[in-house]
Amino acid sequence: MSKQEYLKISTDSVLKAEVEQILKPLGIDVNYAVNIFLNLVKAHRGIPFELRLPLEFNQATIDSIIDSQNNIGVTTFDSYEEWSKHLQDNINETD
């Protein structure tokens, strides 16, 4: 067996706690998960998943997101039934 190396990393405490809760039912700890990741990097000879820049939104999309966050043009419903009826009425209007 090869010599053990110690790896010291810094991460957000909330993220670490959330990850620990996810990994616990799997029977592994963060240290083991990091070792899995390192082995996958070795096997893939790179990051074992796709890295992409975030989507770029045009101004219309940005404006729509801001409007929805401010409840502008947003229709709300008190129940599933109310939402379902609204949806059916609008589908029928477009037919």
N, C-alpha and C positions, 0 to 999 in steps of 0.2 A: 504494500500500500504506500502511496506517495505521502510526503510530508504535508501536514495540515498547515494551511495559511489562514490567518485571521483577516477578515475583511470588515472594516468599519465603515458604515454608511449612515447618513443622516436622512431622516424622512419626517413627515408630518405625523405628530402623535395620534391625531384622529384617524388618519389613513391607516397607520399601523394597527390601531385597535380594531378598525373595521375589517382589515385583512385577516387579522388573527381570528375574528369571529367566523369568517368565511372558511378559513383553513381548518379550524378546530374539528368540525364534523368529518373532515377528510382524513383526520389523524396526522396532520403534518403541521409543523410550525413555520414561522417566517424564514428561519435559517434554512430549513429543508427546501422551501419554495424557491429561495434565492439560488440554492444549488441546482434545482431543477432548471431554472432559467439559464444559469451558466452552462449547464450541459446542453441545453437546446441551442444556445448561441454557438457552441462548439460544433454540434451536429449540423446546424444550418449554415455554418460559417458566416453568421451575421445575426441580426435581430430576428427572432423566430415569428415575427408578425409584421404586417405592413405598417409603415410609418407614413403618415400623410399630413399635409398642412390642413388646417381647418377649412371648411367650405367658405368661399367668399360670396357674400350676399350683395345683390344689387340694391340700389337705394329704395326701390319699391318694396323689396322684401324686408329691409331694415325698418322702413316706415310701418309696414304691416305688423311686424313684431312689436314695435313700440306701441302702436295702437292697441294691440291685443293685451299688452301688459297694463295699459291704462283703461281697459274695458271699453274702448271706442269701437263701435261696430260689432260688439260681442253679444251674442244671444245666449242667455242662461236658462236653465230649466230646473224645475223643482223635483222632477222625477224622470225615471227612464221612460215611462209611458208618454210623458209630455214631449220629451226629446224625440221619441220614436214617431209620434204623430206628426211633429214638425218636419221630420226627415221625410216621411212618406208624402206629406202634402207638397213639399218642395220637389221631390222626385217626380210626382205626378204633374207638376207644373211644367217641368222640362220635357216631358214626353210629347 
